[in-house]
C-alpha cells in the first residue's frame, strides 16, 4: 500500500504552521503547544477527523501506536492507519481494528502499562 499525493489530502505541520498538498481551509485546525510530537500528532488527527474519515499517520515511534489505540474512540475517524517503521520494516497498522478488538478498557489500560514500563519496546509481561 503506497499513499500518493493524488490519493488524498496530506496535511503536515512546520513549526506552528500547517502545510497541505491541496487547497484547503486549515484555519479550524487547532494550534497547540505540545512539546512531544506523540500527543501533538493525535491532536491534529482529531482535528482532521472532522473533515476526513480516513487518516494515515507516518511515524517510527511506538508511543504513537499505544496512544492512538487508547484514544481512537475519541478521535472519531472511521479508519486510522499508522505507517510504522522504515524500509523493509515498514508496516501499516489498522488502529481502528486494533482498538475495536481490544475494547475500550484494554485500549486505555495500554497507556498505563506503557507509562509503567517507560519503554517503547517491552515485548511481554511475566509474573514469576
C-alpha positions in Angstrom: 0.0 0.0 0.0 1.6 3.3 -1.1 -0.1 6.6 -0.5 0.3 9.0 -3.3 -0.5 12.7 -3.0 -3.3 12.4 -5.6 -4.9 9.8 -3.4 -5.9 12.2 -0.7 -5.1 15.3 1.2 -1.8 15.4 3.1 -1.6 17.8 6.0 1.6 18.4 7.9 3.0 20.9 10.4 6.0 23.0 10.2 6.6 24.7 13.5 3.2 26.4 14.2 2.2 26.5 10.5 0.2 23.9 8.6 1.1 22.8 5.1 -1.3 21.0 2.7 -0.9 19.4 -0.7 -4.3 20.7 -1.9 -6.1 24.0 -1.4 -8.0 23.6 1.9 -9.1 26.0 4.6 -6.9 24.9 7.5 -8.0 27.8 9.8 -10.0 25.4 12.0 -7.0 23.2 12.8 -6.0 23.9 16.3 -2.6 25.2 17.1 -1.0 23.6 20.2 2.0 23.9 22.4 2.6 20.2 23.0 6.3 19.7 23.1 6.0 16.0 22.4 5.2 15.0 18.8 3.3 11.9 20.1 0.4 13.8 21.6 0.6 16.7 19.0 0.1 14.2 16.1 -3.1 12.9 17.7 -4.4 16.3 18.5 -4.1 17.2 14.8 -5.5 13.8 13.8 -8.6 14.6 15.9 -9.0 17.9 14.1 -8.6 16.3 10.7 -11.2 13.6 11.6 -13.8 16.3 11.4 -13.2 16.6 7.7 -11.6 13.4 6.6 -13.0 9.9 7.5 -9.7 8.1 6.8 -6.4 9.2 8.4 -2.9 7.9 7.9 -0.1 8.8 10.4 3.5 8.1 9.4 5.9 7.5 12.4 8.7 5.5 13.8 7.5 6.0 17.4 5.7 3.1 19.0 4.4 5.7 21.6 2.1 6.9 18.8 0.6 3.4 18.3 -0.1 3.0 22.0 -1.7 6.4 22.4 -3.7 6.2 19.2 -5.1 2.8 20.2 -6.2 4.2 23.5 -7.7 7.4 22.1 -9.2 6.1 18.9 -12.8 6.2 20.0 -12.4 9.9 20.9 -10.7 10.8 17.6 -13.7 9.7 15.5 -12.3 8.9 12.1 -13.8 5.8 10.5 -10.3 4.5 9.8 -6.9 5.3 11.3 -3.8 3.7 9.9 -0.3 4.1 11.3 2.6 3.5 9.0 5.2 2.4 11.5 8.9 1.7 10.8 11.2 2.3 7.9 12.5 0.5 4.8 11.7 -3.2 4.7 10.3 -2.9 8.3 7.6 -0.5 7.3 4.2 -1.8 8.3 0.6 -0.4 8.2 -1.2 -0.9 11.5 -5.1 -0.6 11.4 -5.6 1.2 14.7 -9.4 1.2 14.2 -9.3 -2.6 14.1 -6.8 -3.0 17.0 -8.8 -0.6 19.2 -12.1 -2.4 18.5 -10.6 -5.8 19.1 -9.0 -4.8 22.4 -12.1 -2.9 23.6 -12.2 0.4 25.4 -10.9 -0.9 28.8 -7.9 -2.7 27.4 -7.0 0.0 25.0 -7.0 2.6 27.7 -5.1 0.2 30.1 -2.3 0.0 27.5 -1.4 3.6 28.4 -0.8 2.6 32.0 1.4 -0.3 31.0 3.3 1.9 28.6 3.9 4.6 31.2 4.7 2.0 33.9 7.4 0.3 31.8 8.8 3.6 30.4 9.9 1.6 27.4 8.9 1.6 23.8 10.0 -2.0 23.2 8.6 -4.1 26.1 7.7 -7.4 24.4 5.8 -9.1 27.2 4.9 -9.0 30.8 5.6 -12.0 33.0 4.9 -12.9 36.7 7.4 -15.1 38.4 
